[in-house]
Amino acid sequence: MNPPNQTPDDFSQFPLPHFTLTPPLPNPTSNPNFHPIPILNPNAAPPLNDHLISFPTPKKRRRGRPQRSGATSAYQFLTFTNGSFSPNLPNSNPNLDLNSIPSSSAATEQTTQPKTDDEIIIPSPRKKIDFGVISSIGGIEQVNYILIRNHIIAKWRENPSNWVTKDMFVDSIPKHCSTILNSAYNYLATYGYINFGIAPAIKEKFPAEPSRRSNVVIVGAGLAGLATARQLMRFGFKVTVLEGRKRAGGRVYTKKMEGGNRVSAAADLGGSVLTGTLGNPLGILAKQLGSSLFKVRDKCPLYRTDGSPVDPDMDMKVEMAFNRLLDKASELRQLMGEVSTDVSLGAALETFREVYRDAVTEEEINLFNWHLANLEYANAGLVSKLSLAFWDQDDPYDMGGDHCFLPGGNGRLVQALAENVPILYEKTVHTINYGNDGVQVMTGSQVYEGDMALCTVPLGVLKSGSIKFVPELPQRKLDGIKRLGFGLLNKVGMLFPYVFWGTDFDTFGHLTNDPSSRGEFFLFYSYATVSGGPLLLALVAGEAAHRFETLPPIDVVAQVLRILKGIYEPQGITVPEPLQTVCTRWGGDPFSLGSYSNVAVGASGDDYDILAESVGDGRLFFAGEATTRRYPATMQGAFLTGLREAANMAQYAKSRTAKKKINRSPSSNAHSYASALMDLFREPDLEFGSFSVIFCQKNANPKSPAILRVTISEPRKKNLESSKTDQQHSNKVLFQQLQSHFNQQQQLHVYTLLSKKQAFELREVRGGDEMRLNYLCEKLGIKLVGRKGLGPTADSIIASIKAQRGVRKPSSTPLAPKSGTSMLKTGTLKQKFIRKAKIARKTKGLIPPVVKAANGNLSEEIKLIKQAPPDSSSSV
């Protein structure tokens, strides 16, 4: 047997860069010691939201069959080059994602393909300033941050089995950058870019007893759940993991197959191949286990229905034609625009195949159908159901490097991650209650309570509705669950007494004459080099995967053996009877109901983001491969979402703790905060229509709090003729009776707390202020209150923003209103009535109509608008 093809150490030592941090200067380019990190052309960077763009080398078309030698990637990552950084000014584009940047042609000509030991996968710029590391994207501050961040990551990647501390960098980082060092280190450690995994040095950092009061319930012990559990345990949280199966791992399942004469092998019946090694956290775990990864070799011969080999030239011809049609489909979606979201990839490919006549002979058609089956395997979905617009939306974020096996199976990772994690098995969750006071997770008659919960169940389970959420999940999330696709892939594992197939390849394929059966045993994986025994796995994709689950296992195995005998017996090779076989049924498994997600017709990458959103004001969180738009349908994607949600939950717990402290010691000087609020709104951070927003610029977390002010006003004059037609409307009559008391425009300010993300979403609402107010109240469910109704939570936000902006000289006179406005007077009942009437007119009933006061007393509803009680504050 030939020795296995072992990949070079994809996580070998990083060259530590030599650099000089740059102090803040008015003109950084004139400083001879300025050494920023190279940033590629911003015009080549893909936006974070979905756009109908063409990618030269779609990765998913090649997932089932290794990339041919010599193929180049269309994407380039931020790298160390020869241990140093090339001078080039950083880009200030706020949407620039340094994690995945396609190279421009010029950059491609000047830069060689990065080596595996030079690669660093880094957080996006919008996350980089979560901990107040930098105040804005671009400039010297960001350059220093990038250098420090990369220095920390490189130091840990030298040996990820060690624990990296801040003290290791104190002597090499200038004192004026110590704040950046602290923030960068805390951010990287919290979000799982360093110091994560299963190495002894990392396990030693777990506290013996939980150090925080927060209790977290995690539903599901797959890679996402285990990653979250370990991170939270290291943070000091009390964690309970509920798993419906009798084992951990979820859709990652390694079964030990055994036969006579001590023949055994580890069969990965679920997730099996690490799709890319550059920056892959599972590669880090493998290295911590002391295990090397083995490359899936490029050679993949194909065999006809009669068992004879396909001519290599014919294979290459049809493959090139198939890829050309995919490129044509990519061009088509650009021409179609948004219409392409309602068209399937399969419809486009079939149309182009008929137009270009690329596959006309029977063998060419069979080869073409094999490539379709390969594509359906990559996406776990029928091409007739994949979105033409967004089926490959995750390609720009593809982790470069080889596709690899982990010797002994991926169950080794699961076993190591589950060590010492409190997992309760055979606990089928049927209800999750969440609210302001915490969560309740119900399994049978048992109830598990916690401050927060994480749901990691597969998309198929969410689609089935087998878990009841109380209250119901937001419609936005329900729609996302419905739109995304969730496909099926099955496998047949066969342990033989010896290896009778070729040993110079790891995969081989088989064609079929029936298009509806094109995915039936179309691809075989040889695990003989990594499983410990002569093991073959046959894959079943597409329509065949669903039909497969209805067939008796004995019939399935007999059909696979007929295919193998048809290939090898004409070569004079006897195919022995298998010692043991196993057939998967992932579609019928109640804890998965499928294999992995895809972008179906009508869906987009945004739906992955929607599924990732927490609900219940930071009480219920979601993780798993269907919650990451960058790495869906992958094991590393599931693991990364676990690290992500551990950080998010820790941030929410920290925020709630701080809020409790504030509530215990309420503001003693409400007048000073009211004055400060008025002063801050003189220069809002965001302004659109009658809405203005202030927030802390140093915190780029989209969930960070902001204060919204709505200015409600009424023109001072009204057409008398139109007034007569309005007599039948009581609110308008009231306004007409009272407007004579005023001869100039009046204004009323009402407020609310919301997140920065919600503020930006509100700005994008079309239809003017009326539609925005409707969106705010009806869609987001946010209440508008008076200044005092904001409560003490707003006081801390005001103080933070004021501190960030710096101390301003107090005004000796009242703040002057903007041109065309006047200060709102508060002396009389009639003025208060007019405020209420104006609100009713502007919002068309969103705020309750005026209730007439008796005996000159102010009605309760008007009091609510004037000054809402503290317990009605609307923090989000």
MARBA-39265 format. One record per residue: residue in one letter; x, y, z of N, C-alpha, C in turn. Coordinates in steps of 0.2 Angstrom, whole numbers, plus 5000, padded with zeros to 4 digits. Layout:
N
aXYZXYZXYZ...
***
This chain:
876
m500449945000500050005000500450065000n500350114996500750174996500650215002p501150255004501050295010500550345009p500150365014499650425013500050485011n499650525008499850595006499750645012q500250655016500150705021500250775019t499850815022499950885020500450915024p500750965022501251005026500951025032d501251045037500951075044500651135042d499951135042499651195040499551245046f499851225051499751275057500451275060s500951275056501651285059501851355061q502451365063502551425066502551485062f502251535065502151595061502851645062p503051675057503651715058503351785061l503651795067503451855071503751915067p503251965065503452025061503852075065h504352105062504652155066504352225064f504152255068503752325067503952375072t503752435070503752495074503052525074l502752525080502152555081502152635080t501652655076501652725074501252765079p501552825082501152865086500752905082p500152935085499752975081500053035078l500053045072500353105068499853135064p499853205063499453235058499553205051n500153195049500253165042500653105042p500353045043500652985044501152965038t500952985032501352965027502052995027s502153045030502853075030503253055036n503053005040503452975045503852915042p504452925043504952865040504852805044n504552805050504452745054503752715053f503452735048502752715047502752645043h502452595046502452525043501752495044p501252525040500652495041500552425037i500052385039499952325036499652335029p499852285024499552295017498752285017i498452325014497752325013497552325005l497252275003497052274995496652324993n496552334987496152384983495452384986p495152434989494552434991493952424986n494152434980493652424974493552354973a494052314975493952244974493552204980a493452244985493152204991492452194990p492152134992491452124991491052154997p490552184996490152215002489852155006l489752175012489452125017488752095015n488352145012487752115010487752085003d487252045002487252004995487152054989h487552044985487552074978487552024973l487252034967487251984962487951994958i488451954960489051964957489351894955s489751894951490051834948490751814951f490851754953491451734956491751684951p492451704949492751664944492851584945t492951564952493051494953492651474959p491951464958491551444963491851384967k491851384974492151324977491651264978k491051284978490551224979490451184974r490651204968490651154962491151104962r491651114967492251064967492251034974r491751044978491851014985491850934985g491450904981491450834981492050804977r492350844973492950814969493550864971p494050844973494650894975494850934969q495050994971495251044965495851014962r495751024955496350994951496951034952s497551004951498151034952498251094947g498551154950498651204946498051254946a497551244949496951284949497151344954t496851404953497051454957496451484960s496451504966495951534970495851604968a495151624968495051694966495051744972y495251714977495251754983495851754987q496051814990496651824993496551845000f497051825005496951845012497551885014l497351925019497951955023498451915025t499051925023499651875025500251915027f500651875031501351895032501751885026t502151925024502651905018503351915021n503651855021504351855023504551885029g504051885034504151905041504051975042s503852015037503752085038503152105034f502952175035502352205032502652255026s502252245021502452295015502052365017p502452415016502152485017501552495012n500952505014500452525010499852555015l499552615013499152645017498452605018p498252595024497652565025497052595022n496552555021495952585018495452605024s495052655022494552675027493852665026n493752615021493052595019492752555025p492252585028491952545034491652475032n491552465026491252395024491752345022l492452375022492952325020493052275025d493052205023493152155027493752125026l494252125030494952105029494952025029n494451995032494451925032494451895025s494151925021494051895014494051945009i494551955005494652015000494851984994p494451984989494651964982495152014979s495651984977496252024974496052054967s496352114967496252144960496852114956s496752124949497252104945497952124946a497952184948498652214950498952184956a498552174961498752134967498952064966t498552034961498751964959499451954956e499552004952500252004948500752014953q500652054958501252074963501352024969t500751984970500851944976500751874975t501151834977501151764976500551734981q500351674979499851644983500151624990p499751644995500051635002500151565004k500751555007500851485010500451465016t500351405017499851385023500151405029d500851415030501051435037501051515037d500851545032500851625033500151645034e499651605034498951625034498751645041i498351705041498051725048497351745046i496851715048496151735047495951785053i495651835051495651895056494951915056p494751955062494051975063493952035058s493252045056493152105052493252165055p493252225052493452285055492852315059r492252295058491652315062491652285069k491952225069492052185076492652215079k493152235076493752255079493752305084i493252345084493152405088492652395093d492452335094491952315099492152335106f492752325108492952335115493252405115g493052455111493352515111494052525109v494252475105495052475103495152535099i494752545094494852605090494252645089s494252705088493652745087493352745080s493752735075493452735069493952685064i493652665058494052625054494452665049g495152655049495552695045496052735049g496652755047497052795051497552755055i497952795058498552765062498352725068e497752745071497552705077497352635074q497052625069496852565066497552525064v498052555061498652525059498952495065n499052535071499352505077498952445080y498252455079497852395082498052335078i498052345071498152285067498752255068l499352295069499952265070499952225077i499652255082499652225089499252165088r498652165085498252105084498552045081n498852065075499252015072499851985076h500152025079500652005084500451955089i499851965092499551925097499351855094i499051855088498851795085499451755082a499951785080500551755077500851715083k500851755089501251725094500851665097w500151665097499851605099499851545094r499851565087499951515082500651485082e501151515085501751475085501651405089n501251415094501151345098500451355101p499851335097499251345100499051305106s499551255108499451215114499651255120n499951315119500151355125499551415126w499551445132499151495134499551565133v499251605129499551675128499351725133t499751755136499551815141499751875138k499451935141499651995139500352015141d500551985146501252005149501751985144m501651945139502151925134502251975129f501852025129501952085124502052145127v502052155133502152215137502852245135d503352205134504052235133504152255125s503752225121503752235114503252285111i502852305115502352355113502452425117p502552475113502652545116502052565121k502252595126501852615132501252655129h501352695124500752735122500252695119c500352625117499852585114499652525119s499752545126499552485131498852485131t498452535130497752535130497452485124i497752495118497652455112497752385114l498352375117498552305118498052265123n497852305128497352275133496652255129s496452305125495752295122495852245117a496352245113496452195107496552125110y496952115116496952055119496352025121n495952065125495352045128494852025122y494852065117494352055111494551985108l495151975107495351905103495251845108a495351855114495251805119494451785120t494051845120493351835121493051805115y493251825109492851795103493251735100g493651705104493951645102494451645096y494851695095495351705090496051675093i496051675100496651645103496451605109n496851565112496751535118496051495119f495951455113495351415113495551345112g495151295113495251225111495351175117i495751125116495751065121496451055123a496951095122497551085125497551085133p498051055136498051055143498151125146a498551165143498651225146498051275146i497651255141496951295140496451265145k496451205146496051165151496151185158e496851205159497051225166496651295168k496451335163496251395164495451395166f495151335166494451325168494451335176p493951375178493951385185493651325188a493851305194493551245198492851245199e492551305201491851325202491651385198p491051385195490851445192490951515196s491251565192491351625196490851675194r490351665190489851705189489151675191r488751725192488051705194487651675188s487851695182487451675176487451605175n486851575173486751505172486451505165v486851455161486651455154486451385152v485851375148485651305146485751305139i486151255136486251245129485951185127v485551195121485151145118485551115112g485851055113486251025108486951015110a487250955109487950945110488350935104g488150965099488550965093489151005093l489551025088490151065088489951135091a489451165088489251225091489051235098g488651185101488551185108489151175112l489551125110490151105114490651165114a490751205108491151255108490951315113t490251325113490051375117490051355124a489951295126489951275133490651275135r491151255132491851265134492051335135q491951385130492051455131491751485137l491151465138490751495144491051465150m491151405151491451375157492151415158r492551425153493151465155493051535157f492451565155492251625157492051625164g491851565167491651565173490851555174f490551545168489751525168489651455171k489051455174488751385175488451365169v488551305166488351275160487951215161t487451205157487051135157486951125150v487151065147487051055140486550995140l485951005136485450955135485550925128e485650855127485650825121485150765120g484850765115484350715114484550645112r485150645109485450575107485850545114k486050485112486450455118487150475117r487350515113488050535111488150605110a488750635110488850705108489050705101g489050765098489350775091488850795086g488150775087487650795083487750765076r487850805071487950775064488650765062v489050765067489750735067489750675071y489750615067489750555070490250505067t490650485072491150435069490950365073k490850315068490650245071491250205070k491350165075491950115075491650045072m491850025066491649965062492149915063e491949855065492349795066492149735062g492649695061492549635057493049575061g493049525057493549475060494249485059n494649445063495349455062495649525064r495349545069495549615072495549675066v495049665062494949715057494449765059s494649835059494249885062494349945058a493949995058494050065055493550115058a493750175058493350235061492950265055a492350255054491950285049491550345051d491750405047491350465048490750465044l490150455047489550445044489150515043g489450565047489150635046489650675043g489850735046490350775044491050735043s491350745038491950705037492550735034v492450785030493050815027493150885029l493750905031493850975033493951015027t493551055025493551095018493951155019g494551145019495051205019495351205026t496051215026496451215032496651285034l496651335030496951395031496451435036g496751445042496351475047495751435050n495751365048495151325051495351305058p494851325062494951315070494951235071l494651195067494651125068495351095067g495751135062496451115062496851135068i496651185071497051205077496851145083l496251125083496051075088496451005086a496550995080496950935078497650935080k497950995079498651005081498651005089q498151025092498251015100498150945102l497850905098497750835099498450795097g498850835094499450805091499450765085s498850775081498750745075498850785069s499150745064499250785057498550775053l498450815048497950815044498150785037f497750745034497950705028497550735022k497850755017497550785011497150735007v496550755005496150715000496450734993r496750674991497150684984496750704978d497050734974496750764968496450714963k496750654963496550604958495850584959c495450584955494750554955494450524949p494650464948494450434941493650424941l493350424935492650414935492550344930y492050314932491850244928491150254925r491150224919490450224916490050174919t489450174917488950124919489150054919d489550034913489749964912490349954916g490650004920491249984924491850004921s491850024914492450044911492650114913p493250134913493450204915493250254909v493150314912492950364907493650394905d493650414898494250434895494350504898p495050514901495150574904495050644900d495150634893495050694889494350714889m493850664889493150674889492950704895d493250674901493050704907493250774908m493850794906494050864906493650904902k493450884896493050924891492350934894v492050884897491350894900491350944906e491950934910491950974916492051044914m492451054909492551124907491951154905a491551114901490851144898490451154904f490451114909489951124915490151184919n490851194920491051254923490851324919r490951314912490751374908489951384909l489551334909488851354910488751384917l489151364922489051394929489251474928d489751484924489951554923489351594919k489051564914488551594911487951604915a487851554920487251564925487451624929s488051634931488251694935488151754931e488351754925488251814921487451834920l487051784920486351784919486051824925r486251804931485951834937486151904937q486751924935486851994935486352034930l486252004924485752044920485052044922m484851984926484151984928484052024934g484552044938484552084944484152044950e483652074953483252044958482851994956v482651994950482251934947482551874948s483251864948483551804949483451774955t483251804960483051774967482551724967d482051734961481551684961481651634956v482251624953482451574948482951524951s482851464949483351414952483951404947l484451384951485151374947485051314942g484651264944484551204939484151234933a483651274933483351304927483851334923a484251374925484751414921485251364918l485451314922485951274919485651224913e485051204914484751164909484551204903t484351264904484251314898484951324894f485451334897486051354894486351284891r486251224894486451164891486151154884e485551164884485151154878485351204872v485551274875485751324870486351304867y486851294872487551284869487751214867r487251164868487351094866488051064868d488151084875488851054877488850984879a488250954880488250884881487750854877v487950814872487450794867487450714867t488050684867488050614867487850584874e487750514874487550484880488050494885e488650474883489150484888489250554891e489250604887489250674889488750694893i488150664892487550684896487650654903n487850584903487950554909488550594914l489050614910489550654914489250714916f488850754912488550814914488150804921n487750744921487350734926487750714933w488350684932488750674937489050734941h489150784937489350854939488750884943l488150874940487550904944487550864951a487650804951487550764957488150794962n488750804959489250834964489050894967l488750934962488551004965487950994970e487550944969486950934974487250904981y487850874980488150844986488450904990a488750954986489051014989488551054993n487951054990487451104993486951064997a486950994997486450955000485750984998g485650994992485051014989484951004982l484350994979484250984972484451054968v484751054963484951114959484251144957s483751104956483051134954482851184960k483151174966482851214972483351264974l483951264971484451314974484351384970s484551434974484451504972484951514966l484751534960485251564955485651624958a485251664962485651724964486151714969f486051664974486451664980486651594982w486651544977486851484979487551474982d487951514979488651514981488851584984q488451614988488551674991489151674997d489351614999489851605004490551595001d490551594994491251574991491751624993p491651694993492151744995492551725001y492151695006492451675012492751605013d492851575007493051505008493751505011m493851455016494451445019494951405014g495451445012495951415007496251345010g496651315006497051265008496751195006d497051145008496751075005496151055009h495751005006495250975009495650915013c495450895019495850845023495450805027f495650745028495450695033495750705040l495450695045495750685052495850615053p496450585054496550515055496150495062g495850435061495450415067494750445067g494550495063493850515063493750585067n493350615065493150685068492850675075g492650615076492450595083492950605088r493550605086494150625091494050695094l493850745089493750815091493150815096v492650785094492050785098492150755105q492550705106492650675112493050725116a493550755113493950805117493650865119l493150885115492750945117492250935122a492050875122491450855127491750835134e492450835134492750815141492550865146n492350835152492150875158491650935157v491250925151490750975150490050935153p489650975157489050935160488550925154i488550865151488050855146487550805149l486850815148486350775150486050745144y486150675143485950645137485250615137e484950605131484250585130483750635133k483950695132483450745134483150785128t482550765126482250795120481950855122v482150915120481850975122481250985117h480651005121480051015117479751095118t480051125123479751195124480351235127i480451295124480851345127480451415128n480451425135480151495137480651545138y480551605135481051655137480751725138g481051765142480751825144481251865148n481051925151481451965154481851935160d481451885163481751855169482251795168g482251775162482751725160482351675156v482551605156482351555151482151495155q481651455152481551395155481551345149v481951285149481951235144481651175146m481151155143480751095145480951035141t481050975145481150915142480750865145g480250835142479750795146479450835151s479450805157479150845163479650885167q480250885164480850915168480850985165v481051035169481151105167481851125170y482251155165482951185167482851255166e483051295171483051365171483751395171g483751455168484351485167484251555165d484851595165484751665164484751675156m485051625152485051625145485051555143a484851555136484851485133485151495126l485451445124485751435117485451375113c485151395108484851335104485251325098t485551265097485951245092485651185088v485051175088484751125084484751135077p484851085073484851095065484251135063l484351165057483851195053483251155052g483351095051482851045049482351035055v482651035061482251035067481851095068l482151155067481751225067481251225062k481351195056480851195051480251155053s480351095057479851055059479351075064g479551125068479151155073479151105079s479551065080479551015085479751045092i480051105092480151145098479751205098k479351215103478951265104479251325108f479251385105479551445108479051485111v479051505117478651545120478951605123p478851665121478351685115478651655109e478151655104478351635097478951675095l479351645091479951685088479751745083p480151795083479851855079479751825071q479251855068479151835061479651845057r480151885058480751895054481151835054k481251805060481651745060481251685058l480551675059480151625056480251625048d480151685045480251685038480951665036g481451685039482151655037482151585038i481951555043481951485044481551445038k481051475036480651445030480951455024r481351515023481651525016482251485015l482651475020483251435019483151365017g483551335013483451265012483851215016f483651155017483951105021483951045018g484551025015484550965011484750895014l484850845010485050785013485650745009l486050715013486550675010486650615015n486650555011486750495015487350455013k487550405017488150365016488050295017v488450255014488450185015489150165017g489250145023489950125025490050055024m490650035022490749955021491449945023l491549895028492249875030492349815027f492949805023493149745019493649715023p493849655021494349615024495049645022y495049675016495649705013495549755008v496049795006495949845001496049814994f495549814990495549784983495549844978w495349904980495349964976496049994975g496150044971496750074970496950114976t497650124978497850154983498150224982d498150244975498450304973497950364973f497350354975496850404975496350394981d496050444983495550444989494850444987t494750464981494050464978493950434971f493350404970493250384963492450394962g492250404956491550414954491250364950h490650364950490250314945489650344942l489550334935489050374932488450324931t487850354930487250324929486850344923n486450304920486050324914485450364916d485150354922484550384924484650454927p484450504925484550574928484250584935s483750544936483450554943483850514948s484250474946484650434950485450454950r485550514947486250534946486650534953g486350544958486650554965486750484968e486550434965486550364969487250334968f487550334974488250304974488650334969f488650404968489050434962489750444964l489850444971490550454973490750414979f491350384979491650344984492250374987y492250374994492850394998493150335000s493850334999494250285002494550305009y494450275014494650295021495250245023a495450205019495950155021496550195024t496750255021497350285024497350315031v496650325033496650365039496150335044s495750285042495250255047495550195051g496150175049496350115052496150045049g495850045044495649985041495349995034p495249945030494949945023494249965023l494150035023493450065023493350105017l492750085014492450125008491750165011l491650225009491050255010490750275003a490150255002489750274996489250334997l489250384993488850444994488250434990v487650464993487050464990486750534991a486650574985486450644985485850654981g485550714982485050734977484350694979e484050684974483350644974483550574977a484050554975484250484977484350474984a484550534988484650524995483950514999h483450554996482750544999482450474998r482550454992482350384990482650324994f483350344995483750294998483450275005e483150325009482950305015482350265016t482050245010481450205010481650135008l482250125006482550055004482750015009p482649945009482949905014483749905014p484149905019484849915019485149855015i484849795015485149735012485149745004d484649785002484549794995485049854993v485149894997485649954996486349924995v486549885000487249855000487349814994a486849774992486849734986486949774980q486649834979486749874973487449904973v487649924979488349954979488849904977l488749834979489249784978489249774970r488649774967488649764960489049824956i488949884959489349934955490149924956l490349904962491049884963491249834959k490849774959491049724955491149734947g490649784945490649804938491249844936i491549874941492149914940492849874940y492849824946493449794947493549724944e492949684943493049614941493349614934p493149664929493449664923494149674923q494449704928495149714929495449644932g495049594933495349534936495449544944i495049584947495049594954494449574957t494549524962493949504966493649554971v493049564971492749604976492449564982p492749564988492549524993491949544996e491549505000490949525004491249565010p490849625011491049665017490949635024l491349645028491349625035490749655039q490649715038490149755041489949815037t489349825037489049885033488549925038v488549985036488050035039487750085034c487150095035486750145031486550205035t486650265033486350325037485650335035r485350375039484650395038484550465041w484950515039484950575042484250615041g483950595036483250635035482750605040g482850545042482350515047482550525054d483150555055483350565062482950625065p482650615070482250665073482650725076f483250715077483650765080484050805074s483950785068484250825062483750835057l483450785055482950795049483250825043g483850805042484250825036484950825037s485350855033486050855033486350925034y486250975030486551035031486151085026s486251155027485851205024486151225017n485651255014485851285007485451345006v485551385001485151444999484651424994a484051414996483551394992483251454988v482851444983482551494979482151544983g482251604983481951654987482351674994a482851634995483251655001483851684999s484251715004484851745003485351735009g485951755008486451755014486151795020d485751845019485451875024485051835029d484751785027484351735031484851695036y485451685034485951655039486051705045d486051775043486151825048485551825053i484951825050484351825053484251765058l484451705056484451645061484951655066a485451695065485951705071485751755076e485251795074485051845079484751815085s484951855091484651835097483951865098v483551835102482851865104482751865111g482251905113482151915120482651955124d482852005121483352055124483952015127g484251975123484851945125484651885130r484151845129483951795133484051725129l483851725123483851665119484351675113f484851635112485351645107485351575102f485651585096485651535091486251525088a486451455087487151445084487051375080g487551365076487551305071487651325064e487851275060488051295053487551335049a486951335051486451375047486351445050t486851465055486851535057487451575055t487851545050488351585048488351585040r488351645038488351655031488951645027r489551645031490151645028490351565028y490251525033490451455033489851405034p489251415030488751375031488951305029a488551255031488651185029489351155030t489651175035490351155036490451145044m490851095046490951085053491351145056q491751175053492151235056491651295056g491151295052490651355053490251345059a490051275061489651265067490051285073f490751265073491151275078491251355079l491351385074491451465075490851495077t490251475076489651505078489651495086g489851435088489851425095490351475099l490951485096491351535099491051605099r490651625093490351685093489851695098e489451645099488851655104489051655111a489651625112489951625119490151695121a490451735116490651795117490051845118n489551835113488951875114488551865120m488451805123488151795129488551825135a489151825134489551855140489451925140q489451955134489352035133488652055136y488152015134487452025137487452015145a487751965147487851955155488152015158k488752035155489052095158488652155157s488252165152487852225151487352225157r487052165158486452165163486752175170t487352155171487652165178487752235179a487952275174488152345174487452385175k486952355172486252395172485952385179k486052325182485852315189486152365194k486852375193487152425197486952495196i486752515190486552575189485852585192n485452535191484752535194484752545202r485252515205485252515212485552585215s485852625210486052685212485852735207p485152755207484952795202485252865202s485152905196485452965196485153015201s485553055204485353105209485253175205n485453185199485453245196485153235189a484453235189484153225183484153285178h484253345182484253405178484853405173s485453385176486053385173486053345167y485753285168485753235162485253255157a484753295159484253325154484653375150s485053415153485453465149485953435145a486253385147486753355143486453315137l485853295138485553255132485353315127m485153365129484953425124485553445121d486153445124486753475121487053425116l486953355118487253305114486853305107f486153315108485753315102485853375097r486253425099486453475095486853455089e487253395090487653365085487553295085p486953275082486853195083487253155078d487353095080487753055076487453025070l486753025070486353005064485753055064e485553075058484953125058484653105051f483953095051483553085045482853105047g482653145043481953175044481853205051s481353185054481253215061481553165066f482053125064482353075069483053095069s483353085075484053095076484253045082v484853025081485152975085485852995088i485952975094486652985097486852915100f487552905099487752835102488552845103c488852795106489552795107489952775101q490352825098490652805092491252755093k491452745099492052695100491752625101n491152615101490852545102490452535095a490752495091490452475085490052415085n489952385091489452325091488752355089p488452315084487852335081487252335087k487452295092486952285097487052335103s487552385102487652435108487052485108p486952515114486352555114486452625111a485852645109485852715106485252755109i485252815108484652855111484352885104l483652875103483352905098482852965100r482953015096482453075098482053085092v481353095093480853105087480653175089t480653225084480453295085479753295081i479253305085478553305082478353385082s478153405076477953475075477353485071e477053545071476553565067476553625064p476453635057476453705054476053755058r476253815058475853865062475253885058k475153875052474553895048474253835045k473553845044473253785041472653815036n472553795030472053815025471353815028l471053865028470353865031469853825028e469953825021469453785018469553705019s470153685020470253615021470053605028s470053655033469853645040469153625040k468753655036467953645036467853575035t468253545030468053475029468353425034d468753455039468953405044468553415050q468053445050467653455057467453395060q467353345055467053275058467553235062h468153255061468753225065468853255072s468753225077468853255084469553285085n470053245083470753265085470853335081k470653335074470753395070470453455073v469753445075469353495078469753525084l469953475088470353495094470953545093f471353515088471853555085471753625083q471153635079470953695076470753745082q470453715087470253755092470853785096l471353745097471953765101472453805097q472453795090473053825087473053895087s472453925088472454005088472854035094h473053985099473454015104474154015102f474353995096475053995094475154025087n475654065086475754095080476354075077q476654025079477354005077477353925078q477853895075477853825075478053795082q477753745084477953715090478253645089q478653625094478953565094478953525100l478953455099478953415105479453355104h479853345109480353295108480153235112v480153175109480053105113480653065111y480753015116481352975115481252905116t481752865115481752795116482452765116l482552715119483252675118483152625113l483652615109483652555104484352545103s484452495099485152475097485352515091k486052515090486352555084486052515077k486052455077485752415072485052435070q484652445075483952465074483952535071a484352575074484352645071484552645064f485052615062485252615055484652575051e484352525053483752495049483252545049l483052585054482552635054482752685049r483352705048483552755043483352735036e483452675035483352645028482652635026v482152645031481452635029481252695025r480852675019480652715014479952745016g479752795013479052825014479052885019g479552905021479552965026479452955033d479353005037479352995044478752955046e478252965043477652925045477752845044m478052825039478252755039478752735044r479252775045479752765050479452755057l478952805059478652795065478252735066n477952715060477552655060478052595061y478552595058479052535058479352535065l479452595068479752595075479252565080c478652585080478152565085477852495083e477652485077477352415075477852365074k478352375070478852325068479352305074l479652355077480052345082479752345089g479152365089478752365096479052415101i479352465099479652515104479252575105k479252595112478752645114479152715115l478852765113479152835114478952865120v479352895124479252915130479552985131g479353025136479753085138480453075141r480753125142481453125144481553085150k481153095155481153065162480952985161g480552975156480352905155480952855153l481452885150482052845148482352805154g482352835160482552805166483352805167p483552775172484352785173484752745168t484452705165484852665159485152715154a484752765153484952815148485452865151d485452875157485952915160486652895159s486752825160487352795159487652805152i487152795147487352805140487452875139i487152925142487252995141487953015143a488152985149488752995152489352975148s489252915145489752885141489852925135i489352945131489352985125489753045127k489553075132489753145134490553135136a490753085139491453075141491853065134q491553025129491853015123491953075119r491453115119491553185115491953235118g492053225125492453275128492053325132v492353355137491953405141491853475137r491253495137491153555133490953615138k491153675136490953735140490153735141p489953745147489253755148488953815145s488353815142488053875139487853915145s487953985144487654035149486954045148t486754035142486054045140485753985138p485053985138484753925136484953905129l484953845127485153825120484653855115a484953875110484553905105484253855100p483653865098483353815093483653825086k483553775082483753785075483253835072s483453855066483153905063482453885061g481953925062481253905060480853865066t481253865072480853825077480953875083s480553855088480553895095480553845100m480853865106480853825112480153805114l480053745116479353715118479253745125k478653775126478453805133478053755136t478053755143477753695146477253725152g477053785151476653815157475953805157t475553795152474853795152474553725150l473953715152473653655150473453645143k473353705140473153705133473753685128q474353705131474953685127475053615127k474853585133474953505133474453475129f473853505129473353475124473553475117i473853535115474153535108474653485107r475153475111475653425110475253355109k474753345113474453275112474153275105a473753325103473453335096473953325091k474453355091474953355086475253285085i475353245091475653175091475153135087a474453145089473953105086473953115078r474053175076473953195069474553165065k475153165068475753145065475853075064t475553035069475652965069475052925067k474552955065473852925063473652875067g473652885074473352845079473852795082l474552795080474952755084475052775091i474952835093474852865100474152875101p473852845107473152855108472852925107p472252935105471952995105471853035111v471753095111471753135117471053115121v471153115127470553105132470453175135k469853195134469753265137469753265144a470153315147470153325154469553355157a469353335163468853365166469053415172n468653465172468753515177469453545176g469753545170470353575169470953535171n470853475174471453435175471653395169l472353385170472653355164472553275164s472353255158472153185157472753135158e472653075160473253025161473653015155e473253015149473652995143474153055141i473953115143474353175141474953175146k474853155152475353145157475853095155l475653045152476052995149476553015144i476253055139476653085134477153135137k476853175142477353225145477853195149q477753145153478253115157478053045159a478353005155478152935156478552905162p478252865166478552835172479152795171p479652795176480252755174480152685172d479652655175479652575173479352565166s479252625162479052615155479552635150s480152635153480752645148480752595143s481052605137480952555132481652545129s482052515134482752495132482652435128v483152425123483052365118483652315119
***
